[in-house]
Amino acid sequence: MKKIIVSLMTAMAMTACTGQKAEKAEVNNNDFDYVADQFADLQILRYRVPGFESLSLKQKQLLYHLSEAALMGRDILYDQNNRYNLAIRRTLEAIYQNYEGDKQNPQFKALETYLKRVWFANGIHHHYAEDKFIPAFTPEFFADCVRQVDVAKLPVRDGQGAEQLIQELSPVLFDPAVMAKRTIQSGDEDIILASANNYYGGGITQPEVEAYYGKMKDPKDHTPVSYGLNSRLVKEDGKIVEKVWKVGGLYSQAIEQIVAELQKAVPFAENDAQKAIIEKLIEYYKTGDLKTFDAYSVLWVEDTDSEVDFVNGFIETYGDPLGMKASWESTVNFINSEATKRTKLISDSAQWFEDHSPVDTRFKKEKVKGVSAKVITVAMLGGDCYPATPIGINLPNADWIRRDHGSKSVTIENITEAYDKASQGNGFNEEFVWSETERNALNKYGFITDNLHTDLHECLGHGSGKLLPGTDPDALKAYSSTLEETRADLFGLYYLGDPKIVELGLVPDAEAYKAEYYKYIMNGLMTQLVRIEKGKNVEEAHMRNRQLIAKWVFEKGKTDNVIELKKRDGKTFVVVNDYAKLRNLFGELLAEVQRIKSEGDFVACKKLVENYGVKVDPELHAEVLERYAKLNLAPYKGFVNPVMKEVKNEKGEVVDIVLDYTEGYADQMLRYSKEYSFLPSYN
């Protein structure tokens, strides 16, 4: 499970982030250029990798090969998101690189912006809202550009020419009704047929999918595999079959490259446990066997000694309407030892937090196992973690592994540092925060409490609670991701205001938690609306989760005037009047959300999400959009990776690995398309 950045990164004073100094002048905090590009509703940032130069050569070489593996699977995510994404990306890149007309022409500039959006979203649908974004250039301009490109540089099918390519791609690009939304999360329609992603073959219906996997599940199996996690479901000769993503299967060309880099990484493993993890992942990629994936996950979660760590594979299921099939992703990182002292305090007290949770005793773990947490420095992002990336991750996702073996939680602090640095002085707080009191609290405590909420969300929230015997892990269907993120956020919010946090020395005083409470409610009720087009509802799971929590506590606290929406000079502001009662409301909602998950209560889950997490107040939405537009800010942010380079001596031996932070956004994307593109355009 991932935690996505929860706010529009209000301008907060920077507090000591990593405990590590920059090793080179070019990555000095004061000199580092965090902003790489800005267009549409997006800003592209750079992130520092402090402490990299202090690592041993062996660790750097391990990071290098794991980072190469993180880039090899890039095409997989494009194809998972939509079956035309690779063809469209390659067509647009061919135009962009071979266009001989006036590059200041508004039509070409519009094509350039559209291509940048495709790169950012790993396809033609918005990375967050999941609606298809429509080009600002015309179909005629597109067709003329395609005709001017050498057909050998175009992603044409066998026997196809430029005209056939134009005819096939134009409706996908320009018709708003064609493949309109990548993932439909809810509603009365068939969410499989209505979704434009590529996890299911054409014509397969939601009842067919549910019946197919329903037959596989054994209610008596206490260690079930994650059915459907690594495959596309298709119909062949009228029969439903799985096309498994593995070597020799679907996406083999890219997976073979991933495996090759993982094999190169093995000799540089820090210890036998890490070596076994990499080798088990290779075995999984070669076989596609989900039991092997579980075995790999167990090995991975039990390795708490290695400094270098990574995620690579089909992990998160947010992109599948039914929450079963996983997108491909990767992160490569090493431990931030100083900041990890904070998360160790939390994980060491995991049983205390579980025992004192406000949920019913029936749903609590009698013994919390294997909860480990650390703060990491990410060195490379790939797949569904790039360019947009989470700020925290808790894995594995399988409930039985978490129950029997525990979970591993990370907070990615060099990413939160980059967000914070890039946002300072942007005017957001002055526009949306109620008063100087709240602004001062955000400046004093905001960075600390934001990271701490991420720690609590990932380490304790996702790792808490249990399913009752016989509860189907997939019982909540399309609402499962939203409810799980709601549960983890609530756990973190509830305990952020607990005296135990002060006792552990995680915050400087008992007032600190109020900064995160205020920001969270302001974001959930108001400011996250800048990420939604006028007239649209909330679709993305994390946004639904935040609105659900904020609207529920707002409604339930009305009698006591816990939260108000106040007007001043015609503008709406969030005001929290009683933080103690707000914490109690978080606890009440947490108890109900845990009950829903533990019992698999689909009806209650659907009602909760649809009543509080989906619908938007159109008047408030219009106001927020208007106010935000005047700030000239981008509501979404993502990253370019540093370039990792091998340094060799005259004998060809690697003597160092160095990082280069100067590569631009378009340059990086075009290089990745050249060096890490292995799949056919149509799969």
C-alpha positions in Angstrom: 0.0 0.0 0.0 1.2 3.5 -0.8 0.7 6.8 0.8 0.4 9.5 -1.8 1.3 13.1 -0.9 -1.7 14.2 1.1 -1.8 18.0 0.5 -0.7 20.5 -2.1 2.5 20.9 0.0 1.8 24.0 1.9 4.8 26.2 2.4 6.4 24.9 5.6 9.6 25.7 7.3 12.2 23.1 6.6 13.2 21.0 9.6 16.3 18.7 9.7 15.3 16.0 7.2 18.0 13.4 6.8 20.7 14.0 9.3 23.1 13.6 6.4 25.1 16.3 4.6 25.3 16.8 0.9 28.6 15.4 -0.4 29.0 17.7 -3.4 28.5 21.4 -4.0 26.0 20.7 -6.7 23.6 19.0 -4.3 23.9 21.6 -1.6 20.5 22.5 -0.3 21.0 26.2 -1.1 22.2 25.6 -4.7 20.2 22.6 -5.7 17.6 23.4 -8.5 14.5 21.4 -7.4 12.3 22.5 -10.3 12.9 20.9 -13.7 9.8 21.8 -15.7 6.2 23.0 -15.4 3.3 22.6 -17.8 -0.5 21.9 -17.8 -1.4 21.1 -14.2 2.0 19.5 -13.5 5.4 20.5 -12.0 8.4 18.3 -12.4 10.9 18.3 -9.6 14.3 16.9 -8.9 15.2 15.0 -5.7 18.5 14.8 -3.9 20.1 11.5 -2.8 22.0 12.6 0.3 24.5 10.0 1.6 25.0 8.2 -1.7 28.7 9.0 -1.9 29.3 7.7 1.6 28.2 4.2 0.6 30.6 1.4 -0.3 31.4 0.6 -3.9 29.7 -2.7 -3.5 26.5 -1.0 -2.2 26.6 1.5 -5.1 27.0 -1.3 -7.6 24.0 -3.1 -6.0 22.0 0.1 -6.3 23.1 0.6 -9.9 21.9 -2.8 -11.1 18.7 -2.6 -9.1 18.1 0.9 -10.6 18.6 -0.5 -14.1 16.0 -3.2 -13.3 13.7 -0.4 -12.1 13.8 1.2 -15.5 13.6 -1.9 -17.7 9.9 -2.4 -17.0 8.8 1.1 -18.0 6.8 -0.1 -21.1 4.8 -2.6 -19.0 2.9 0.1 -17.1 2.1 2.0 -20.3 0.6 -1.1 -21.8 -1.3 -2.0 -18.6 -2.8 1.5 -18.5 -4.2 1.2 -22.0 -3.6 -1.0 -25.0 -2.9 2.0 -27.3 -0.5 3.9 -25.0 2.8 2.6 -26.4 1.7 3.2 -30.0 0.5 6.8 -29.1 3.7 7.6 -27.1 5.9 6.3 -29.9 4.0 8.2 -32.6 4.1 11.4 -30.7 7.9 11.0 -29.9 8.5 10.3 -33.6 6.7 13.5 -34.5 8.4 15.5 -31.7 11.9 14.4 -32.8 11.4 14.6 -36.6 9.2 17.7 -37.0 10.6 20.1 -39.5 8.1 22.9 -39.2 7.9 26.0 -36.9 8.3 24.6 -33.4 6.8 27.8 -32.0 3.6 27.0 -33.9 0.8 26.8 -31.3 -0.3 23.5 -32.7 3.2 22.0 -32.2 3.5 23.5 -28.7 0.2 21.9 -27.9 1.5 18.6 -29.1 4.6 19.0 -27.0 2.6 19.7 -23.9 0.3 16.7 -24.6 3.4 14.4 -25.0 4.8 15.7 -21.7 1.4 14.8 -20.1 1.5 11.3 -21.7 5.0 10.8 -20.3 3.9 11.9 -16.8 0.7 9.8 -16.7 2.3 6.7 -18.4 -0.4 7.0 -21.0 -3.4 9.1 -22.2 -5.4 9.2 -19.0 -4.7 11.6 -16.2 -2.4 9.9 -13.6 -4.6 10.9 -10.7 -8.2 11.7 -12.0 -7.9 8.9 -14.6 -10.0 10.8 -17.2 -8.6 10.9 -20.7 -7.1 14.3 -21.5 -7.9 15.6 -24.9 -5.2 17.2 -27.1 -5.3 20.9 -27.8 -3.9 20.3 -31.3 -6.3 19.4 -34.1 -6.8 16.0 -35.7 -5.7 17.6 -39.0 -2.4 18.7 -37.5 -1.8 15.3 -36.1 -2.5 13.6 -39.4 -0.2 16.0 -41.3 2.6 15.4 -38.8 2.3 11.6 -39.0 2.4 11.7 -42.8 5.7 13.7 -42.7 7.4 11.0 -40.5 9.3 8.2 -42.2 6.9 5.2 -41.8 9.9 3.1 -40.5 9.9 5.3 -37.4 6.2 4.9 -36.8 4.6 2.1 -34.7 2.6 0.6 -37.5 1.2 -2.9 -37.5 2.3 -5.4 -40.1 1.0 -4.3 -43.4 -0.1 -1.0 -42.1 1.0 2.4 -43.3 0.7 6.0 -42.0 -2.9 6.4 -43.1 -4.0 3.3 -41.3 -2.2 4.4 -38.2 -3.9 7.8 -38.3 -7.3 6.1 -38.7 -6.7 3.8 -35.8 -5.3 6.3 -33.3 -7.3 9.4 -34.0 -10.5 8.3 -32.3 -8.5 7.2 -29.2 -6.8 10.5 -29.1 -9.6 12.9 -30.0 -13.0 11.4 -29.3 -13.9 12.1 -25.6 -16.3 9.1 -25.6 -13.7 6.5 -26.7 -11.9 5.0 -23.7 -13.0 7.9 -21.6 -11.7 6.8 -18.2 -8.9 4.5 -17.3 -10.5 2.9 -14.2 -14.1 3.1 -13.2 -14.1 2.7 -9.4 -17.9 2.5 -8.8 -21.3 3.1 -10.2 -24.1 1.0 -11.6 -22.4 0.1 -14.9 -20.1 -2.9 -15.5 -16.9 -1.4 -14.2 -14.7 -3.9 -16.2 -16.3 -3.0 -19.5 -16.4 0.7 -18.7 -12.7 0.9 -17.8 -10.1 1.7 -20.4 -7.2 -0.1 -18.8 -5.6 -3.2 -20.3 -6.0 -5.7 -17.4 -8.8 -7.5 -19.1 -9.4 -8.4 -22.8 -12.2 -6.9 -24.7 -15.7 -8.2 -24.0 -15.0 -9.7 -20.6 -17.6 -8.6 -18.1 -17.5 -8.0 -14.3 -19.6 -11.0 -13.5 -17.4 -13.2 -15.6 -14.3 -12.0 -13.8 -15.8 -12.5 -10.4 -17.0 -15.9 -11.3 -13.6 -16.9 -12.8 -11.7 -16.1 -9.6 -14.5 -17.0 -7.3 -14.1 -20.6 -8.4 -10.4 -20.6 -7.5 -10.9 -19.4 -3.9 -11.1 -21.8 -1.0 -12.6 -20.2 2.1 -10.7 -22.7 4.2 -7.3 -21.6 2.8 -5.7 -19.4 5.4 -2.7 -18.6 3.1 -4.3 -17.8 -0.3 -2.3 -16.5 -3.2 -3.3 -13.1 -4.6 -5.4 -14.4 -7.4 -5.0 -12.6 -10.7 -2.2 -10.4 -9.5 0.1 -10.9 -12.4 -2.0 -11.6 -15.4 -4.3 -10.3 -18.1 -7.7 -12.1 -18.3 -8.8 -12.6 -21.9 -11.2 -14.7 -24.0 -9.8 -17.2 -26.5 -12.3 -19.2 -28.6 -15.0 -18.3 -26.1 -13.0 -19.5 -23.1 -11.6 -17.2 -20.4 -7.8 -17.7 -19.8 -5.1 -15.9 -18.0 -2.1 -14.4 -19.9 0.5 -14.4 -17.2 3.2 -11.7 -17.1 6.4 -13.7 -16.9 9.5 -14.7 -18.9 8.0 -16.6 -21.9 4.6 -15.1 -21.3 3.0 -11.7 -21.7 5.6 -8.8 -21.4 8.4 -11.3 -21.6 10.7 -8.9 -23.6 10.8 -6.4 -20.8 10.7 -9.0 -17.9 13.8 -10.7 -19.4 15.7 -7.4 -19.2 14.5 -6.9 -15.6 15.7 -10.4 -14.7 19.1 -9.8 -16.4 19.8 -6.8 -14.2 18.6 -8.6 -11.1 21.1 -11.4 -11.9 23.8 -8.8 -12.2 22.8 -7.4 -8.8 23.2 -10.8 -7.0 27.0 -10.7 -6.6 26.7 -7.4 -4.8 24.1 -8.5 -2.3 24.9 -7.3 1.2 24.2 -10.6 2.8 22.8 -14.1 2.2 19.2 -13.0 3.0 19.3 -10.3 0.4 20.8 -12.6 -2.1 18.0 -15.1 -1.5 15.4 -12.4 -1.9 16.8 -11.3 -5.3 17.1 -15.0 -6.5 13.5 -15.7 -5.4 12.2 -12.7 -7.3 14.1 -13.9 -10.4 12.4 -17.3 -9.9 9.0 -15.7 -9.7 9.6 -13.6 -12.8 10.6 -16.8 -14.7 7.7 -18.9 -13.5 4.9 -16.5 -12.8 3.9 -18.7 -9.9 2.1 -16.7 -7.2 3.1 -19.0 -4.5 6.7 -18.2 -5.4 5.8 -14.5 -5.2 4.5 -15.1 -1.7 7.7 -16.9 -0.8 9.6 -13.9 -2.1 7.4 -11.5 -0.1 8.0 -13.5 3.1 11.8 -13.4 2.6 11.6 -9.7 1.8 9.6 -8.7 4.8 11.8 -10.7 7.1 15.0 -9.0 5.9 15.4 -6.0 8.3 19.2 -5.9 8.3 20.1 -4.9 4.8 20.9 -1.2 4.3 19.9 -1.3 0.6 16.4 -2.3 -0.3 14.1 -2.3 -3.3 10.6 -3.0 -4.6 10.3 -4.5 -8.1 7.2 -6.2 -9.5 3.5 -6.3 -9.9 2.5 -4.9 -6.5 -0.4 -2.4 -6.1 -3.9 -3.0 -7.4 -5.3 0.5 -7.5 -5.6 0.5 -11.3 -7.8 -2.6 -11.5 -11.5 -1.8 -10.9 -11.8 -5.0 -8.8 -8.5 -4.4 -6.9 -6.9 -7.7 -8.0 -4.5 -7.1 -10.8 -1.3 -5.1 -10.1 0.6 -2.5 -11.9 4.3 -2.8 -12.4 6.5 -0.6 -10.2 9.9 -0.2 -8.7 11.8 1.8 -6.1 15.4 1.5 -5.1 16.6 2.9 -1.9 18.9 2.8 1.1 18.3 3.5 4.8 18.4 6.9 6.3 19.9 5.8 9.6 19.4 9.0 11.6 15.8 9.5 10.6 15.0 5.8 11.1 15.5 6.2 14.9 12.0 7.9 14.7 10.3 5.0 13.0 12.0 2.4 15.2 10.4 4.0 18.2 7.1 3.6 16.5 7.6 0.0 15.4 9.0 -1.1 18.7 5.7 0.1 20.3 3.5 -1.5 17.7 1.8 -3.9 20.2 1.0 -1.0 22.5 -0.7 0.9 19.7 -2.7 -2.2 18.6 -3.8 -2.9 22.1 -5.0 0.7 22.7 -6.7 1.2 19.4 -10.4 2.3 19.6 -11.5 -0.6 17.5 -13.4 -3.7 18.8 -11.2 -6.3 20.4 -12.5 -8.9 18.0 -10.7 -7.1 15.2 -7.3 -6.5 16.9 -4.2 -8.6 16.4 -3.5 -10.5 19.6 0.2 -10.4 18.7 1.6 -8.0 16.2 4.4 -9.7 14.3 7.3 -8.4 12.3 6.4 -4.8 12.1 9.5 -3.0 10.8 9.7 0.6 9.8 12.5 2.9 8.5 13.0 6.1 6.7 14.7 5.7 3.4 16.5 7.7 0.7 15.2 6.7 -2.7 17.8 6.5 -5.4 15.6 5.5 -8.4 11.9 5.4 -9.2 10.3 3.3 -11.9 7.0 2.1 -13.3 4.0 3.2 -11.2 6.2 5.1 -8.8 7.5 7.4 -11.6 7.2 10.3 -12.3 4.5 10.7 -9.6 5.7 8.8 -6.5 4.4 7.9 -3.1 5.9 9.3 0.0 5.4 6.1 2.0 5.0 2.4 1.3 3.8 -0.5 3.4 4.2 -4.0 2.0 3.4 -6.8 1.5 -0.3 -6.4 0.7 -1.4 -10.0 1.3 -3.3 -10.1 4.6 -2.0 -13.5 5.7 1.6 -12.6 5.2 1.0 -9.5 7.3 -0.7 -11.6 9.9 1.9 -14.3 10.1 5.1 -12.5 9.1 4.5 -8.8 9.6 5.0 -5.9 7.2 7.7 -3.5 6.2 7.0 0.2 6.2 9.0 3.1 4.8 8.8 6.8 4.7 10.6 8.4 1.7 12.0 11.5 3.3 14.2 12.8 0.4 11.0 13.0 -1.6 9.1 14.9 1.1 12.1 17.2 1.4 11.9 18.0 -2.3 8.2 18.7 -2.1 8.8 21.0 0.9 11.7 22.8 -0.6 10.0 23.4 -4.0 6.8 24.8 -2.3 8.3 27.3 0.1 6.9 30.8 -0.3 4.3 29.9 -3.0 1.4 31.8 -1.4 -0.8 28.8 -0.8 -1.0 29.2 3.0 -1.8 32.8 2.7 -4.7 32.1 0.4 -6.3 29.1 2.1 -5.2 28.9 5.8 -7.7 30.6 8.2 -5.4 32.7 10.4 -1.9 33.4 11.5 -2.4 30.9 14.3 -2.7 27.9 11.9 0.0 29.3 9.6 2.4 29.5 12.5 1.6 26.0 13.6 2.2 24.7 10.0 5.5 26.5 9.9 6.6 25.2 13.3 5.3 21.6 13.1 4.1 20.9 9.6 7.1 19.0 8.2 7.5 16.9 11.4 3.9 16.0 11.7 3.4 15.3 8.0 6.3 12.8 8.0 5.1 11.4 11.3 1.6 10.8 9.9 3.2 9.0 7.0 5.2 6.8 9.4 2.0 6.0 11.5 -0.1 5.4 8.3 2.4 3.0 6.8 4.0 1.3 9.8 0.9 0.9 12.1 -2.2 1.7 10.0 -1.7 -0.8 7.2 -0.2 -3.3 9.7 -3.0 -3.1 12.2 -6.2 -5.1 12.6 -7.2 -8.5 11.2 -9.8 -10.1 9.1 -12.3 -12.4 10.8 -11.9 -16.1 9.9 -13.7 -16.8 6.6 -13.7 -13.2 5.4 -12.7 -12.9 1.7 -9.8 -10.5 1.3 -11.5 -9.3 -1.9 -15.0 -8.9 -0.3 -15.0 -5.1 -0.7 -14.3 -5.2 -4.4 -13.9 -1.8 -6.1 -14.1 0.0 -2.7 -11.2 -2.0 -1.1 -8.4 0.4 -1.9 -10.3 3.5 -0.7 -11.3 1.8 2.6 -7.8 0.5 3.2 -6.3 4.0 2.7 -9.0 5.4 4.9 -8.2 2.9 7.7 -4.5 3.6 7.6 -5.0 7.4 7.5 -7.4 7.2 10.5 -5.0 5.1 12.5 -2.3 7.7 11.9 -4.5 10.6 12.6 -5.9 9.1 15.8 -2.5 8.3 17.3 -0.9 11.6 16.1 -2.8 13.3 18.9 -2.1 10.7 21.6 0.1 11.6 24.6 2.2 8.4 23.7 3.6 10.3 20.8 4.9 13.1 23.1 6.1 10.5 25.6 8.2 8.8 22.8 9.7 12.1 21.9 8.4 12.0 18.4 7.0 15.6 18.6 8.2 18.5 20.7 5.0 19.1 22.6 1.3 18.2 22.9 0.3 21.0 20.5 2.1 19.7 17.4 -0.5 17.3 16.2 -2.9 20.2 15.5 -0.9 21.2 12.5 -1.5 17.9 10.7 -5.2 17.8 11.8 -5.8 21.3 10.4 -4.0 20.6 7.1 -5.7 17.2 6.7 -9.3 18.6 7.2 -8.6 21.6 5.0 -7.3 19.4 2.3 -10.1 16.8 2.5 -12.9 19.4 2.6 -11.5 22.0 0.2 -8.0 22.2 -1.3 -7.7 18.8 -2.9 -10.6 19.9 -5.1 -8.1 21.8 -7.3 -7.2 18.3 -8.6 -10.6 17.7 -10.0 -12.1 19.3 -13.2 -15.3 21.3 -12.7 -18.3 19.1 -12.8 -16.5 15.9 -12.0 -16.7 13.7 -8.9 -13.9 12.2 -6.9 -12.6 9.0 -8.3 -9.0 8.3 -7.1 -8.8 6.1 -4.0 -6.6 8.4 -1.9 -8.7 11.5 -2.7 -11.9 9.6 -1.9 -10.3 8.4 1.4 -9.4 12.0 2.5 -12.7 13.5 1.5 -14.6 10.6 3.2 -12.8 11.2 6.5 -13.1 15.0 6.4 -16.7 15.0 5.4 -17.7 12.3 8.0 -16.1 14.1 10.9 -17.4 17.5 9.7 -21.0 16.1 9.7 -20.7 14.1 12.9 -19.1 17.0 14.7 -21.8 19.6 13.8 -23.7 19.4 17.0 -20.5 20.4 19.0 -19.3 22.8 16.3 -16.1 20.8 16.0 -15.3 22.1 12.5 -16.7 25.1 10.7 -16.6 26.4 7.1 -16.3 30.2 7.7 -16.6 33.0 5.1 -14.3 36.0 5.1 -14.2 38.5 2.3 -16.3 36.2 0.2 -13.8 33.3 0.6 -14.4 30.0 2.4 -12.0 28.8 5.1 -11.8 25.7 7.3 -11.8 26.4 11.0 -11.2 23.7 13.6 -12.7 24.7 17.0 -12.1 21.5 19.0 -9.1 19.4 18.3 -9.7 17.0 21.1 -13.2 16.2 19.9 -11.9 15.9 16.4 -9.5 13.2 17.6 -12.4 11.3 19.2 -14.3 11.4 15.9 -11.3 10.0 14.1 -11.4 7.1 16.6 -15.1 6.5 16.1 -14.7 6.3 12.3 -11.6 4.1 12.6 -13.6 1.6 14.7 -16.3 1.4 12.1 -13.9 1.2 9.1 -12.0 -1.6 10.8 -15.3 -3.5 11.4 -16.2 -3.1 7.8 -12.8 -4.5 6.7 -12.7 -7.3 9.3 -16.2 -8.5 8.4 -16.0 -7.8 4.7 -19.2 -5.7 4.9 -19.5 -4.6 1.3 -22.9 -2.9 1.7 -21.7 -0.7 4.6 -18.4 0.0 2.7 -20.2 1.1 -0.4 -22.6 3.3 1.5 -19.7 5.0 3.4 -17.6 5.7 0.3 -20.5 6.8 -1.9 -22.1 9.0 0.8 -18.9 10.8 1.8 -16.1 10.2 -0.6 -17.4 10.8 -4.1 -19.7 13.8 -4.5 -18.4 17.3 -4.7 -20.1 20.6 -3.7 -20.1 22.5 -7.1 -20.1 26.0 -5.5 -17.2 25.3 -3.2 -15.4 23.5 -6.0 -15.7 26.5 -8.4 -14.5 28.9 -5.6 -11.4 26.8 -4.8 -10.5 26.4 -8.5 -10.8 30.2 -9.0 -8.7 31.0 -6.0 -6.0 28.5 -6.8 -5.7 29.6 -10.4 -4.6 33.0 -9.3 -1.6 31.5 -7.5 -0.2 30.0 -10.8 0.7 26.8 -9.1 0.6 23.2 -10.4 -1.6 20.9 -8.2 0.4 17.8 -9.2 4.1 17.2 -8.9 6.4 14.4 -10.1 10.1 13.8 -10.5 12.9 13.2 -12.8 15.5 10.7 -11.6 19.1 11.4 -11.2 21.3 9.7 -13.8 23.4 6.9 -12.3 26.7 6.4 -14.1 29.4 3.8 -13.8 33.0 5.1 -13.6 35.5 2.7 -15.1 39.3 2.6 -15.1 41.6 1.9 -18.0 41.0 -1.9 -17.4 37.3 -1.5 -17.7 36.7 -2.1 -14.0 34.0 -0.2 -12.2 35.7 2.0 -9.6 32.8 4.2 -8.7 29.1 5.0 -9.3 28.2 8.7 -9.5 25.0 10.7 -9.8 24.2 13.4 -12.2 21.2 15.7 -11.4 21.2 17.9 -14.5 19.1 15.9 -16.9 15.9 17.7 -18.0 12.4 16.2 -18.1 12.0 15.8 -21.9 15.6 14.6 -22.3 15.1 11.9 -19.6 11.9 10.7 -21.1 13.3 10.5 -24.6 16.4 8.7 -23.4 14.2 6.2 -21.4 12.2 5.6 -24.6 15.4 4.9 -26.5 17.2 2.8 -23.9 14.5 1.1 -21.9 11.8 0.3 -24.4 11.5 -3.4 -25.2 7.8 -4.3 -25.7 6.0 -4.3 -29.1 3.6 -1.4 -29.6 0.7 -3.7 -29.4 0.6 -6.5 -26.8 
